[in-house]
């Protein structure tokens, strides 16, 4: 970010989770020039007493939607972009205050929002974006009900693009305007209204072309996919990141390992829609779809970890459900345990983002960290209970105190 460098900061007497190892190291952690400068007995710059609490790397949400102001597809896509950007700025600031110092926006975001963050115009996590996701006609990114006779080409979060050559241009345009990766829809979805969950979307030729264009630029493709058929269809054609993957089975998990694919589960979204669907106006068709994937997502994480798939962490929350972000950690802990979940939200997501400076605490890493109110290996709630105080460090700078709910 284009801001003045903060003075050196040392958090004293903390138990350090480095992003990888189960063993916690008792040490002082210093930050300087936006980086972790030392871990040891040193005391440099401003001193912040850690009092034996646990310090973890800044958390990474690899499935975030800044512009998802509603669960209504048309409202998200066709409302004023100025409103979506201002609402997105608020969502990003709240995510940062929870300890998410990096997010990957898969379906939305653009160079304007990224430039505002880089210029220091708003408090926000480090921001990786894909631009609008690519969807076939009648796919997950097409917001039209079957009986709605209106044209839809593109919006703030999704674009309907059919055919290899049109997809080639769309991918190149995203990469031209700074996209970190390319997002495609390769199965039906919960909030889309006219596509079955299980049926694969896009042809082999279309997916392979998108992957080839992204790979040549050193990027990769993330795919929204639920069913084994859709997941297999995606990874066989080169997709690197499977988003959601709730219906994953063991043979398909083995295929993902063979192709080196990541899984990014998003448990928070389904639990939130199940509890609060009426509150946010979730259509009946979406409620029925949600029931198909609600409990399966936890089993998918267990299958993936047993197979050796790198499992990340994402939230995928839309509209007023954004305040459920930390609940995603609680749900993933129930499925995978504290250590695996912490790795998912730090070092695994950093590997997914292809940024070795993120997701760990060691000298030379980016100075992003989260000081918890206790030890999550003894009391996991310190990770997800918003009533527990937490101190967020981003680029060596202490973010103003306060939980997201206190800042509303």
N, C-alpha and C positions, 0 to 999 in steps of 0.2 A: 504494500500500500504506500501511497505517496504522502507519508506523514513523517514528522520529525522523529528521530530515533529516541526512544525513552532512555533514561539513565539506567545503569546496571541495576539489577535486582537479584537478590538471593533469598530463596525460601529455605529457612533453616530447619533442621531436624525433621525431615519427612521420610516416610517409607515410600520408596520409588518403585512403581511398576513401570518397567522400561518399554512396554508394548509387546514383549515376547515371553519373558521368563516368569514362571510361577513364583520364584523367590523374590521377595521384596528386599531392596537394599536401603539401609538407613544412611542418609547423607544430607548434605546441603546441596541445593541445585541453583546454579547461577545462570542468569540470562543477560546477554549483552549484544547490542547491534542486531536485535531481532532473532537471535539464535540461542540455543543452549550453549553456554560457554564453558561450564565446568560442573562436575559432579564429584563431591568429596567433602573436605573439611573447610573449604575456603569461605570467606565472608566478604562479598564484594557489593558495593553500592548500597541501595536501600535494603534493609533487612525485613523480611516478612516471616514471623514465627510460624513454623509448621506444626509444632507441638505434637509430633509423633503421628500426625494424620497421613493419609495416603495421597501421593501425587501420581496422577496418570497422564499420559499424553492427551493433548486436546482430542476430543471425540470427532469422528467423521461420520456423517450421514450420507451414504452413497445413493440414496433414492429420495430426493427432496424436490418439491415443486413450489418455487417462489410465486408463480402466477396462478396457482390453483386456488382462486378466491371462493370457489363454490364447488359443490358436487354436480352442478348442472353444466353439462358440456358446452352448450351454446353460450351460457353466461361467461364461462371461462374463455371461450374462443373469440367471441364477438363483442364483448364489453370494451369500453375505452382502455387502451393500453396504458394511458397515464394513471388510471385508477389501479389497474393490475400492478403497475410498477410501484406505486406508493404502498399498496397493500403488501406486495412482495418485500419491500424494504422493512416493513414492520415484522413480517414473518421471519426474515433473516436475522433481524436484531434480537428477536425472542429466542431463536435457535442458538445464537451466540451466547446469550445470557444463561442458557442451560448447560453450556460447556461444549457445544458443537462448534469447533473452531474452523471446520472445513465442511462444505457440502458439495455434492454433485447433483446438479439439477438435470434430471433426465426427463425431458419433455417440457421445454420452455426455457426461459432465460434468453438473453441476447447480449450483444456486445455493449449496448447502452447501459444496461444494469451492471454488467461487469466493469465497465469504465467508471461508473459512479462509485462503485466499491473501491476500485484501485485508486481513485482520486481522494478517497477518505471522506466522501460526502455522506456516508451513512455507516453506522456500526454494523458489521456483517461478518459471517465466516468467510474464509477463503472460498472462492466461488468458481467451480468448474461447471460448465453448462454444455448442453447438446443442441440448443435451439429446439424448435418444434420437432416432435417425434414424427416419423414417417409411418403412414397407415395406408393400406389398400382401401379402395372403395368398399364400404360396408365393414371395415375392420374396426379394431378397438379405438382408433383415433377419429373415427367418423361419428359425430355426435347425433346424427339424424335417426329418429325412429323410423321403422319400416314404412309407416303410412304418411311420412312427412315429405312433401313434394317441394323441396327447396334445394337450391344449389349450395354446396359447401366445398371450398377448395382448401382454405387454410385459416388458421387462427393463431393465437399466442402460444398454444401448447402443442398443437398437432397440425399436420398438413397431409391431405390426401394426395398421394402420388402413385400412379400405376405405370408399370412398364419399365424395362431396364434403362432406356435412354433418358426418360424423365427422372428416374431415380438418380442416374449419374449426375445430372445437372443439380439436383437438389442436394446431394451429398457435397459436391464441390462448393456450392454456395455456402453451406454451413461451415465447411472448413475454411473458406475464404474469410468468413466473419468470426473466426476465433473459437469455433466449437471444439471442446475437448474430445468428444466422442460423438458417435451417431447413434440415435435411438430409433429402433423400429418396433412395430407391433407385429408379433408373429402368432398370436392367439387371441381369442375373445377375452373380454375383461368384465369386471364386476359393474363398473359404472356406465359402460357402453350398453346401448339398449337393443341392438338388433343382431348381435353376433354370439353364437354358442361359445362357451368357454374352451371346449376341448379341441376344436377344429383348427389346424395350422393355417396361418395366413401368409401371404406372399408366396411366390413360386421359388423353387430352387434357384433358378436363373436370377431372379430379382435379388434374393438375399445375397447370393455369391457376388453379384456385382457391387452391391453396397459395401460388402466386406472388402473387396478388392480395392475400391476407391479409398476407403478409410485406411486400410493397411499401407497403401503406397505413401500416404502422408504421415505414417508413424502413429496413426490413431487406431481405434478399434470400434466394434459395434456392440451395443447393449440391446437386448431384446426382451420385451414384455412377453412372457410365455408361462402358461400354467401347466398344461397337460404333458405327459411323457411324449406324445406324438409331436407336439409343438416344440418342446425342448430339443428333442432329437433332430427335428427338421432344422432348427436354428444352428445347433453346434456342428452338425455335419457340413453346414455351409459356411462355417468359420466364425460364428458369433462367439465373442469372448465372455460376455457377461449376461447371465440369465437373471432377469428381474422377476421376483416373486417365486415362481417354481413350486407352488404349493402342492401340486399333485405328483411330484417327482417320485419315481420308483427306483428300485435297485439296479435293474438293467440300464436305465437311462442315466443314473448316476455314474455307472461304470463308463458309459459313453462320454459323459462330461469330463471325467478324469482323463480319458484317452485324448481328448481334444484340448485339454488345459483350460477348461472354462471355469469361471467363478459363479457362485450363487449369491444373490443379494436378496435375502428374505425381507419381508415387510409386514411383520405380524401386527404392528400397531394399528394399521389401517383397518383390518378385518374386525378386530376386537372393538374398535371405536365405532365402526358402522353397525355392528351387531347391537351394541348398547345404546347408541345415539341416533340410529337411523331415522326414527320419526322426528327427532329434534331438527335434523338437517335436511329433511325432505327427501330421503332416499327413496327412489321409485320401487314399487313392489318387485319388478323384474330384477332389480339390482339386489334387493334383500334376498331373493331366492338364490341368485348366483353366489352371494356372499356366504350363504350357508354351505355351499359345496366346497369352499376352500378354507373356511374359518378354522377348523381343527386340524386339517391336513397339513397346514403350514409348519406346525411344530414337528410333526413326524418327518417332513421333508428335510428339516435341518438335521435331525438325527441321522437320516439316511445319508445325507451329503457328507457329514463329518465322518461317519463310519467308512465311507468310500474314499475319503481323502480329498474331497473337493474343498478349495478355499471358500469359506463362508464369510461373507461380509455382513454389513448391517445397513438397513434402510428403513425409512418411516412411511413414505408415500401418502402423507396426510393432506387432505383437501379441505378447503373452507374452514369452518369453525372447529374442525377436528385437529387443527395444528397443535393444540395444546396437549395432545396425547403423545408427543414425541418421546418423552422419557419413559412412558409406559411400554414402548417398544423394547427398551432394554430389559424391563422386568419380564416381559413375555419371552424374550430370547434367553434370558437366564434360566427360566423354567425349563426350556427345551434343551439348553446346551451347557448350563453352568456358568459361573462367574468368569473363570479364566478364558474360556472359549469366546464368551460374549465380549469381554474386554479386548481380546485380540481382534475379533471381528470389527469392532468399532474403531480400531486404531491401526495396527500393523497390516492386517489383511486388507482393509479398505485402502490403505496407502499403496499397497502392491497393486491393487486394482486400478488406482489412479496413475500408476506408473511414476510415482514421485517418491524417491527414496529418502527425501528430507522430512517427510511427514510420518506420523503414526508411531514415533518412538521417542524416548528420552535418552539422549546421549550427546556428548559434545559435537557440535556442528549441525545438529538437527534444528529445524525451525523451533522457535521459542514458544510453542503452543502447549499449554498444560492445564490441568484441572485439579485443584486441591479440594479433596472431598472432606466431609465432616465425619471421618472415621475410616474404617477398613472394610472395603466391600467384600473381602474374602471371609470376614466374620459377620458382617451385617450388609447384605446386598442392597438394602433399601437406600443406603447412602448414595447409590448411583442414580436412583430414579425417584426418590421422594423429594418433591419440590419444596417441602417445608424445611428440609435440611439445608443449611447454608453451604455455599460452594464458592470458590474463588476461581475465576477464569483468567488465564494468562494467554494473550495472543500476541505473537511476535515480540515477546519479552515485555509486554505492557499489560498491566493489571486492568481488566475491564471493570467498570463501575459496578459495585455490589448491588445485589437485589435479584430475587427470583423473577422469572417471567410473569407470574401472576401478580407480583407486587408492582410490576412496571405497567400493567394494563391501565 
